[in-house]
Amino acid sequence: MIMPNIKPISDLRNYTDVLHDVTIGSPVFLTKNGRGRYAIMDMQDYEKTMAALKLMNELSRGRRSGEEKGWLSAEEVKSHFRS
């Protein structure tokens, strides 16, 4: 298991060193007054996170719709896509 990269926010004075430590799958966590405050992550990780969040929201929305309006049978779904 990889240890999280945690730095005090004061390290941003040398921000190039902090940014150098940010890689795909390895964000840098910044602390302020000894407590976690910020996370700096690679743009690819950010985009994956946003895509996963959007997917989870859509799945949740679909589940709520199914519970409120009823579920479609497999045949109903197939006939919808045949049209």
Helices and strands as residue ranges (DSSP letters): E 5-8, G 9-14, H 15-20, E 28-32, E 35-40, H 43-69, H 74-82
